[in-house]
């Protein structure tokens, strides 16, 4: 089944920067932005999602006072619970899941901390007071992801699959994914490492999108949608070397079939 989507490669210093409202002092511009965001919440489909990388702690953003948490505090959230309350609900759900698992095992000790998520887990928060995005997918990662080679069976790759499946079911048609599954670069991330990681994520995302499009998705509680048109932003660290960025761009058409531009 062939489907058409839009894809874009972009860079940013920190993923949370994509959520930051512009520094415009024009009150009317800010009101327009908030109105557009609110209208997006209630129309069928068309939601924007972002994958943020977090550690195992459910209250990571609160305890570490992350940049994302500070952005959420800059204006009042009128449509959903505040970030802290949403994260507390995630923590409560995690404890309930662990208790249910123990009960199913008839009291047998389970090797899982009820206060700690596992690598590859994804939890979701909803927002109306940040820029561009209404849905944030928090993907749990660890430091090993910055150094080790991974395969398509890695839990974080499965986490990306769950992000795309959730997007299909919930009407999120634009989503942004950190292509290398890291936020910052280090000296151990060689050109070869970056290209190998980018190729893996490109191919997996392509497969997951095809999987989502072959099944029915429901957007905003409406009737099934046979073929969803996605807008995918692949986000790279801003400090990435220019030659690596160029090689990743050259790799893209070897994985995705590009439609020639129409010139009028």
N, C-alpha and C positions, 0 to 999 in steps of 0.2 A: 504494500500500500504506500503510495507516494503522497506526502503531505508537504506543504510549503510553510516555512517559518522565516522570521527575521532573526538574524544573529548579529551581535556586535562585540568586538573586543575593546575593552577599556581598562584604564589604570586608575588607581586611587591610592592615597597614602594609607588610609585605614578604611575598612569596610563601613564603619559607623559614619564616616564622613558623607556617605551617600544619603544618609538620613537627615543630614543637617539642613535646615531651612536656609535660604539665602540671607545674606546680611543686609538686605534692602531695608532702608528706613522709610520706604513708601508704605503708608498704612493701607492704602487701597490695594497695592500689590499683594500684601500679606493676606488681606481679606479675600482676594480673588483666589489665592493659593488654597486657603482653608475651605472655601466654597467648592472648588474643584475636587479637593480631597473628599469632602463629605458627599458630593454627588457620586463619586466613584464607589463609595461604600454601598450605595443603594441601587445601582444599575446592575443589570444582569451581565455577569462576567466582567472582564476588564480590570480585575484587581492586580496590584503589583506586589511581588514578594521578593525578599532578599534573604540569602543564606548568610547568617553570621556564625563565626566559629567561636565556640565556648569550651570551658573545661567541664569536668564531671559534676561540679556543684550546681544544683538547681538555682540557687540564689547568687550565682556568680556575678551577675551585673550589679547587684545590690551590695554585696560584701566587698567587692573590688572597686566600687564606684566608677564603673567603666564610662567611657565616652558616650556610649549608647544610652546608658542610664541618665547621664547628664542632659543629653539632647531631649530625652522624654520628659524631663522635668522643666524644660524651658517654657512650655505652654500647657494649659490645662487640657486634660483628656476628657472630652465630653460624651463620647460614645461608648467607650469600653472602660473596664477597670484599670486603675493605674498599674504601671509595670510591676511594682512590688507585689501587689495583690495577685496579679496573674502568675507571677513566679512562685508565690506561696501556694497557689492552687496546684502548680506542677509538682512542687515538693510533697504536698499532701497526697496527690495521686500516686506518686512514686512509693510512698510508704504503704498505701493501700494495696498496690500491686505486689509489693514484697510480702505483705501479710497474707494475701490471697494465695500466693505461691507456696508459702510455708504450710498453709492449711491443706492445700492440694497434695503436698508431700507428706501429710500426716505428721508434721512436726520435725521431719528430717532437716538437718541444718542445710541452709542454702548459702552458697558462696556469692552473696551479693549484699552490699551495704545499702540499707534503705535510705541513706542520705546521699548516695552517690549514683549518678547516671553512668551508663556504659558508653564506651567509644562507639560512635555510629548512631546513637539515639538522637532523635529529633523531637523537639517540642516547639510549640507555636505560640506567639503572642500577637495580639491585634492592636492596631493603632490608628488614630485619626489626627494626631498632633505632631507628626514628623513629616519630613519631606518625601514625596514620591510614593512611599511604600505604605500599604495598609496591613500587610502580613509579614511577619518576621519568622523565618525558620531558623531555630537555634540548633546547629549541628555540633554534637559533642566530639571533640578531637583531643589528641594528646601530643606531647612533644615528639614522639617517635615518628609522627607523620611528616615532620620537617626534615628527617634524615633518611628514613627507610624507603626502599622501593616497595610499592604495593601492587596488588593485582586487582582484577575486577571482583574478587571475592572479599575484599577488605570491607569491614563494617561501615566505614565512611562512604564507600561507593554505594552500599546498600542504603545508607542514609540519604544520599542524593536521589536514589530511586524512589524512596518514600516521599521526598519533597515533591518530585514531579507527579507522583500518583496523587498526592494531596492537592496539588495545584489543579490537576485535571478534575478532581471531584468537587473542588470548592470554587471554581471560577477564577483562579489565578492564572491569567494568560501572559503576564510578563514577569519573569523572574531573573534574578541576578545571582550568579554562582561564582565563588572564587575558583578560578580554573586550576590552580596548583594545590588547592585545599590548604593553603597557608596564607597568612596575612602579611608576613614580613619575610624578606630574603636573608640568607646567611651565606657564609663562605663555602659551606658544604653543598650548596645547591649549584652544581655545575651546569653548563649548557646542556650536556647530555641528560642530566637528571631532570631539568626543567622540560625538555622536549618530550622525554618519556612520560612524565606525569601529565603534561598537557594532552598528549596523544591518547592516553588512557581515559582521561575525563571526557575529552571530545567524543570518543567512540562510545563510552558508556551513556553519556547524555543523549546521543543520537539514538541508541537502542531503547533507552527508557522513554523517549518522546514517541518513538514509533509504537512502543507497547501501549502508551497512554492513548494514542490516537486510534488504535485498532479497536479499543473498547469504548463503550459509551461513557461520557462524563456528564455530570450534572452541574450546571453553573447557577448559583443563586436560587436553588430550589426549583428551577425550571425543568422543562422536558429534556431528555437526553440529547446531547450534541454529538453528531457522528464524527466530525473532524474538527479538532480545535486548532486554531492558528496561534502559535506561540511567538513571543518576542523574548529572546534569550540574550542576556548580557553576560559574557564571560569576563570576569574581573581579574586583572593581574596586579601584583604589587608595583607601586610607582617606581621603586628603586631597581626594578629589573633592567638589566643591560639592554641597550638598544638592539644589539645583534640577536639576542634571545627573542626579543619581541618580534623582530622582523622574521625570524625563522618560524615562530609560531603562526604568524600571519600566512606564511608560505605553506605551512602544513594544512591549514584549514580547508582549502579546496580539494585536498587529497582525501578528505574524510567526508565532507559535505558537498553535495552537488550544487553548484552555484547557478542561478538563473541569470542569463545575460541581461544587462540593464537595457531598458527601452528608452531610446532617445527620440524625442519629438522634434 
